[in-house]
Amino acid sequence: MFKTTSVFALASLASIINAQSSPVSVWAQCGGIGWAGSTTCVSGTTCTFLNACFSQCIPSASITSSASATSSPTPTSSPPVSSAANFWFSFGDSYTQTAFSPSGNPPQIGQPLGNPPYPGGTTTVGPNWIDFYTVMFNNSLILTWNYAYGGATIDASLAPPFTPTVLSLTDQVNEFLSGTATKPVVASWTSENALFSIWIGINDLTWSWWPTGDRLAYNDVLLDADFALVEELSIDSLPHSMQNHTDFVSSPSPGLGLDPSETNETAPILQSVIEDFNTKLAVRASNLSSTLAGVQTFLWDSYAAFNQILDDPSAFGFVNITMFGSAPGLF
């Protein structure tokens, strides 16, 4: 449903000059802070402001209320909507959060992640993966409703979050079911143009260090709760469109064994718990399509991606590989 694309900077001066004078293709960047390329889109598309860093060539016919590529759109009581939009409903924890509030401005043309202003309230204090894939790495207009909440666990009754105000995955799904699942005018999604993603589990597994009992059996309890929510999303919110398909993306928990913030005592134990959780998650995700009619699933392996970086941090720009923190060059 959602395709990704990469735009590569051309080194030669002749190529740069040509890029500045040639119209920009559909869905490509056409403006933003520091943008030196062309601001003219190919025929049938409009250079549409998405945020201060990025404007995109969007098909003109899909825009009912266009926004300037040089100024921020003014919110209205009837936000711009598009018949060509794809909808992304995201759930998770701090890896995914942008501090979106369902009661605030909804995702719309010019503000594809709704509120707060791009990139939102992220733990990176800058764009995270949700931001990048919504705004830059796409071949379509994506409107993202990101319910993720920092510190979230799957269910507070199974793994209490660090503070009671944190919205668990269960809370996030209930927010969706009581709101956007009803398909209001600002989110007239269908099963053909909707993607659901869940990235959850790391807070549950680190909390599992404290209870007594079989930690691997506890993984089954967590995953039972996790996939019960997936079933709610697919069955309760799509009763009239299951003849089509809805996509689910799930991500395993990243490893901790090589993380310098973990002690030699805790890391091996948590590592084994995480590996068991991820193995069971992959099996359940694979079986989901056969147990829920009309559902297509994808599994993105964050465990492998994170370990690729941890195995060779310097190859990815990390200078100090023995400390962690927010300073440049640290984890």
Secondary structure in CASP SS format (residue, H / E / C, confidence):
PFRMAT SS
TARGET T0000
AUTHOR 0000-0000-0000
METHOD secondary structure of the structure
MODEL  1
M C 1.00
F C 1.00
K C 1.00
T C 1.00
T C 1.00
S C 1.00
V C 1.00
F C 1.00
A C 1.00
L C 1.00
A C 1.00
S C 1.00
L H 1.00
A H 1.00
S H 1.00
I H 1.00
I H 1.00
N H 1.00
A H 1.00
Q H 1.00
S H 1.00
S C 1.00
P C 1.00
V E 1.00
S C 1.00
V C 1.00
W C 1.00
A C 1.00
Q E 1.00
C E 1.00
G E 1.00
G C 1.00
I C 1.00
G C 1.00
W C 1.00
A C 1.00
G C 1.00
S C 1.00
T C 1.00
T C 1.00
C E 1.00
V C 1.00
S C 1.00
G C 1.00
T E 1.00
T E 1.00
C E 1.00
T E 1.00
F E 1.00
L E 1.00
N E 1.00
A C 1.00
C C 1.00
F E 1.00
S E 1.00
Q E 1.00
C E 1.00
I E 1.00
P E 1.00
S H 1.00
A H 1.00
S H 1.00
I C 1.00
T C 1.00
S C 1.00
S C 1.00
A C 1.00
S C 1.00
A C 1.00
T C 1.00
S C 1.00
S C 1.00
P C 1.00
T C 1.00
P C 1.00
T C 1.00
S C 1.00
S C 1.00
P C 1.00
P C 1.00
V C 1.00
S C 1.00
S C 1.00
A C 1.00
A C 1.00
N E 1.00
F E 1.00
W E 1.00
F E 1.00
S E 1.00
F E 1.00
G E 1.00
D C 1.00
S C 1.00
Y C 1.00
T C 1.00
Q C 1.00
T C 1.00
A C 1.00
F C 1.00
S C 1.00
P C 1.00
S C 1.00
G C 1.00
N C 1.00
P C 1.00
P C 1.00
Q E 1.00
I C 1.00
G C 1.00
Q E 1.00
P C 1.00
L C 1.00
G C 1.00
N C 1.00
P C 1.00
P C 1.00
Y C 1.00
P C 1.00
G C 1.00
G C 1.00
T C 1.00
T C 1.00
T C 1.00
V C 1.00
G C 1.00
P C 1.00
N C 1.00
W H 1.00
I H 1.00
D H 1.00
F H 1.00
Y H 1.00
T H 1.00
V H 1.00
M C 1.00
F C 1.00
N C 1.00
N C 1.00
S C 1.00
L C 1.00
I E 1.00
L E 1.00
T E 1.00
W E 1.00
N E 1.00
Y C 1.00
A C 1.00
Y C 1.00
G C 1.00
G C 1.00
A C 1.00
T C 1.00
I C 1.00
D C 1.00
A C 1.00
S C 1.00
L C 1.00
A C 1.00
P C 1.00
P C 1.00
F C 1.00
T C 1.00
P C 1.00
T C 1.00
V C 1.00
L C 1.00
S C 1.00
L H 1.00
T H 1.00
D H 1.00
Q H 1.00
V H 1.00
N H 1.00
E H 1.00
F H 1.00
L H 1.00
S H 1.00
G C 1.00
T H 1.00
A H 1.00
T H 1.00
K C 1.00
P C 1.00
V H 1.00
V H 1.00
A H 1.00
S C 1.00
W C 1.00
T C 1.00
S C 1.00
E C 1.00
N C 1.00
A E 1.00
L E 1.00
F E 1.00
S E 1.00
I E 1.00
W E 1.00
I C 1.00
G C 1.00
I H 1.00
N H 1.00
D H 1.00
L H 1.00
T H 1.00
W H 1.00
S C 1.00
W C 1.00
W C 1.00
P C 1.00
T C 1.00
G C 1.00
D C 1.00
R H 1.00
L H 1.00
A H 1.00
Y H 1.00
N H 1.00
D H 1.00
V H 1.00
L H 1.00
L H 1.00
D H 1.00
A H 1.00
D H 1.00
F H 1.00
A H 1.00
L H 1.00
V H 1.00
E H 1.00
E H 1.00
L H 1.00
S H 1.00
I H 1.00
D C 1.00
S C 1.00
L C 1.00
P C 1.00
H C 1.00
S C 1.00
M C 1.00
Q C 1.00
N C 1.00
H C 1.00
T E 1.00
D E 1.00
F E 1.00
V E 1.00
S E 1.00
S E 1.00
P C 1.00
S C 1.00
P C 1.00
G C 1.00
L C 1.00
G C 1.00
L C 1.00
D C 1.00
P C 1.00
S C 1.00
E C 1.00
T C 1.00
N C 1.00
E C 1.00
T C 1.00
A H 1.00
P H 1.00
I H 1.00
L H 1.00
Q H 1.00
S H 1.00
V H 1.00
I H 1.00
E H 1.00
D H 1.00
F H 1.00
N H 1.00
T H 1.00
K H 1.00
L H 1.00
A H 1.00
V H 1.00
R H 1.00
A H 1.00
S H 1.00
N H 1.00
L H 1.00
S H 1.00
S H 1.00
T H 1.00
L C 1.00
A C 1.00
G C 1.00
V E 1.00
Q E 1.00
T E 1.00
F E 1.00
L E 1.00
W C 1.00
D C 1.00
S H 1.00
Y H 1.00
A H 1.00
A H 1.00
F H 1.00
N H 1.00
Q H 1.00
I H 1.00
L H 1.00
D H 1.00
D C 1.00
P H 1.00
S H 1.00
A H 1.00
F H 1.00
G C 1.00
F C 1.00
V C 1.00
N C 1.00
I C 1.00
T C 1.00
M C 1.00
F C 1.00
G C 1.00
S C 1.00
A C 1.00
P C 1.00
G C 1.00
L C 1.00
F C 1.00
END
